[in-house]
Amino acid sequence: MNIADKAVEVTGGANGIGRALSKRFAAEGARAVLVADIDGAGAHALAQEIGGVGFETDVAREADLVRLVRHAEEKYDGIDLLCSNAGIIIKGGSGRRGSREGPGRGKIPDPPASRSGRIFSMSAGYAECVA
């Protein structure tokens, strides 16, 4: 996908892989890079560094996701590429192996029918550390 002139959102964007993705998208000429992370200070710092917009976002909270999507719709006419990179580590395990339930299962607004885009998901569930 050509990133130039696209609006890109990266959850978990303040650190690690998300940080690298955010920086690369900015370098590739994205018209907007929305850096969303539970580490709000980190998201804002990186966004300032790359000319993006930072959001303190907990992907386990539906209201945070709705706010992020609505901002993108109002300011950039939607999101062209969503990198769903945020994840959690539960030390000792969650005790819910195989569970399909969990935080962040709420519904975010549907995109307008005239829009198209892509979703790139780094993970489909929880990363559990069982020590």
C-alpha positions as CSV (number, residue, x, y, z in Angstrom):
1,M,0.0,0.0,0.0
2,N,1.3,3.4,-0.9
3,I,1.2,5.4,2.4
4,A,1.7,8.9,0.8
5,D,-1.2,11.2,1.5
6,K,-3.0,8.5,3.7
7,A,-4.4,8.9,7.2
8,V,-2.9,6.2,9.4
9,E,-3.7,5.2,12.9
10,V,-1.3,3.1,15.0
11,T,-2.6,1.7,18.4
12,G,0.2,0.9,20.7
13,G,2.1,3.5,18.8
14,A,4.3,5.0,21.4
15,N,6.8,2.2,21.9
16,G,8.4,-0.8,20.2
17,I,6.9,-2.0,16.9
18,G,4.2,0.7,17.0
19,R,6.8,3.4,17.4
20,A,8.7,2.1,14.4
21,L,5.5,1.9,12.3
22,S,4.5,5.4,13.3
23,K,7.9,6.8,12.3
24,R,8.0,4.9,9.1
25,F,4.5,6.0,8.0
26,A,5.5,9.6,8.7
27,A,8.7,9.1,6.6
28,E,6.7,7.6,3.8
29,G,4.6,10.8,3.6
30,A,1.4,9.9,5.4
31,R,-0.8,13.0,5.5
32,A,-1.7,12.1,9.1
33,V,-0.2,9.7,11.7
34,L,-2.4,9.2,14.7
35,V,-0.3,7.7,17.5
36,A,-2.6,6.1,20.0
37,D,-1.2,4.5,23.2
38,I,-2.1,4.0,26.8
39,D,1.1,5.8,27.4
40,G,-0.3,9.2,26.6
41,A,2.9,11.1,27.2
42,G,4.8,8.8,24.9
43,A,2.2,9.1,22.2
44,H,2.2,12.9,22.4
45,A,6.0,13.0,22.4
46,L,6.4,10.8,19.4
47,A,3.6,12.6,17.5
48,Q,5.3,15.9,18.1
49,E,8.6,14.4,16.8
50,I,7.1,13.1,13.6
51,G,4.4,15.7,12.9
52,G,1.5,13.5,13.9
53,V,-1.2,13.6,16.5
54,G,-0.9,11.8,19.8
55,F,-3.8,10.3,21.8
56,E,-3.9,8.7,25.2
57,T,-6.0,5.7,24.3
58,D,-6.8,2.5,26.2
59,V,-8.0,0.1,23.5
60,A,-9.9,-1.8,26.2
61,R,-12.2,1.2,26.6
62,E,-14.8,1.6,23.9
63,A,-15.1,5.4,24.5
64,D,-11.4,5.9,23.8
65,L,-11.7,4.1,20.5
66,V,-14.9,6.0,19.5
67,R,-13.1,9.3,20.3
68,L,-10.1,8.3,18.2
69,V,-12.2,7.2,15.2
70,R,-14.5,10.3,15.4
71,H,-11.4,12.6,15.4
72,A,-10.1,10.9,12.3
73,E,-13.5,11.1,10.6
74,E,-13.9,14.8,11.4
75,K,-10.3,15.9,10.7
76,Y,-9.1,13.6,8.0
77,D,-12.3,12.2,6.4
78,G,-11.6,8.8,8.0
79,I,-8.7,6.4,8.4
80,D,-7.1,4.8,5.4
81,L,-4.9,2.4,7.4
82,L,-5.5,1.1,10.9
83,C,-2.5,-0.7,12.5
84,S,-4.1,-2.5,15.5
85,N,-0.8,-3.0,17.3
86,A,-1.8,-2.5,20.9
87,G,-1.7,-5.5,23.3
88,I,-1.5,-6.4,26.9
89,I,0.7,-8.8,28.9
90,I,-0.9,-10.4,31.9
91,K,1.8,-11.7,34.2
92,G,0.9,-15.1,35.5
93,G,-1.9,-15.5,32.9
94,S,-5.4,-14.3,32.9
95,G,-6.9,-17.6,33.9
96,R,-9.2,-17.3,30.8
97,R,-7.3,-19.3,28.2
98,G,-9.4,-19.7,25.1
99,S,-11.9,-17.0,26.2
100,R,-13.4,-15.0,23.4
101,E,-14.5,-12.3,25.8
102,G,-12.5,-9.5,27.0
103,P,-12.0,-5.7,27.0
104,G,-12.3,-3.7,23.8
105,R,-15.0,-5.8,22.3
106,G,-17.3,-2.8,21.8
107,K,-18.4,-1.5,18.5
108,I,-16.7,1.5,16.9
109,P,-18.6,3.5,14.3
110,D,-18.9,2.0,10.9
111,P,-17.0,3.8,8.1
112,P,-19.1,5.7,5.5
113,A,-20.0,3.5,2.6
114,S,-17.9,5.8,0.3
115,R,-14.7,5.1,2.2
116,S,-12.3,2.2,1.8
117,G,-9.3,1.4,3.9
118,R,-7.2,-1.3,5.4
119,I,-6.7,-2.9,8.8
120,F,-3.3,-4.3,9.7
121,S,-3.6,-6.3,13.0
122,M,-0.4,-7.2,14.9
123,S,-2.3,-9.6,17.1
124,A,-5.8,-11.0,17.5
125,G,-5.9,-11.4,21.2
126,Y,-4.1,-11.3,24.5
127,A,-0.4,-12.1,25.0
128,E,-0.1,-14.0,28.2
129,C,3.1,-14.4,30.2
130,V,2.8,-17.4,32.5
131,A,5.8,-17.3,34.8
